[in-house]
Amino acid sequence: MKLLTSLWHKQKQEQSPNDLLNSALDVALDFNNWLSPIQNRLKERHRSLTKAELDALNQT
């Protein structure tokens, strides 16, 4: 139960810009999808991001 609680709290924590950029890079370098846009895959990891933020991370 403690594991589930810690995972829940990790999702709710505010992400730093560097954490978001690292996550975007990780999604972009996914071998099977490296040429496709990353917005949908990044949205799965960070549900609180807006469309404008996702677009900005995709362009970076």
matplotlib code that plots the C-alpha trace (Angstrom):
import matplotlib.pyplot as plt

x = [0.0, 2.9, 4.2, 0.9, 0.8, 4.3, 3.5, 0.4, 2.3, 5.0, 2.4, 1.0, 4.3, 5.2, 7.7, 10.7, 11.4, 14.5, 12.5, 10.0, 12.7, 14.3, 11.0, 10.3, 13.8, 13.2, 9.9, 11.4, 14.2, 11.9, 13.2, 9.9, 8.4, 11.4, 10.1, 6.5, 5.3, 5.6, 2.6, 0.3, 3.0, 4.1, 0.5, 0.3, 3.2, 2.2, -1.5, -1.4, 0.4, -1.7, -1.7, 0.5, 3.1, 3.0, 3.6, 6.5, 8.1, 7.6, 9.3, 12.3]
y = [0.0, 2.4, 1.8, 2.9, 6.0, 7.0, 6.6, 8.7, 11.5, 11.4, 12.1, 15.0, 16.7, 19.8, 19.0, 21.2, 22.4, 20.2, 17.2, 17.9, 18.4, 15.1, 13.3, 14.8, 13.7, 10.2, 10.0, 11.4, 8.9, 6.0, 3.7, 2.7, 6.2, 8.5, 10.4, 10.9, 13.8, 13.3, 15.2, 12.2, 10.0, 12.9, 13.6, 10.0, 10.7, 14.2, 14.6, 18.1, 19.7, 21.9, 21.6, 24.7, 23.2, 19.9, 21.7, 23.7, 20.5, 18.8, 21.7, 21.7]
z = [0.0, 0.8, -2.8, -4.3, -2.1, -3.1, -6.8, -6.4, -4.7, -7.4, -10.0, -8.2, -7.6, -9.6, -12.4, -12.9, -16.4, -16.6, -15.5, -18.2, -20.9, -19.8, -20.0, -23.4, -24.6, -23.3, -25.2, -28.3, -28.4, -28.1, -30.8, -32.2, -32.5, -32.8, -35.9, -34.7, -32.5, -28.8, -27.5, -26.9, -25.4, -23.1, -22.1, -20.8, -18.5, -17.5, -17.6, -16.1, -19.1, -21.4, -25.2, -25.5, -23.1, -25.0, -28.3, -26.8, -25.5, -28.9, -30.7, -28.3]

ax = plt.figure().add_subplot(projection="3d")
ax.plot(x, y, z, "-o")
ax.set_aspect("equal")
plt.show()
